[in-house]
C-alpha cells in the first residue's frame, strides 16, 4: 500500500485509496483488494469525483467485493478525523483509516495510524487493538486495482 502513496508523499498532497473485501456476517474482515481511484489531490485535502466512485463500483462489483475502509493521508503526524474528513467520507458503513505524513511512513499495522468508525452519529476512533482485530491485512494476498 505504501508504494501507492509515494506519488502523494512526493508531491506533498493528501491522497486516498479504498480497502475492499468479501462480504461477511461479522464485524471482522479481511482486506483482499486495494483500489486507488481517480482523485483530486491538494495539500490539505482530496476529492474523489462521483464518476470515479462509479468506476470503483464497476471494478469491484463483479468480484462481489464491498468497500471496507476509506484510507487517506494527512500531512503531519496528526491522524484524527478532521471536520472535512467527517463531511467527505464516501460511506459511513466503511471504516475510515488515517495515515500520517502523506502516507510516507507506514509502519507495522496499525501503529501510528488511526481507524475510525461511524457510530452514534459521529466518527469514533478505535483503539489499536480493536482495529487490528477488526481488519485482517495479509501481506502478499492483496490485489491492486489502480484506476488513477
Secondary structure, 3 states (H helix, E strand, C coil): CHHHHHHHHHHCCCCEEEEEEECCCCCCEEECEEEECCCEECCCCEECCHHHHHHHHHHHHCCCEEEEEEEEECCCCCCCCCHHHHHHCCCCCCEEEEECHHHCCCCCCCCCCEEEEEECCEEEECCHHHHHHHEEECCCCCEEEECC
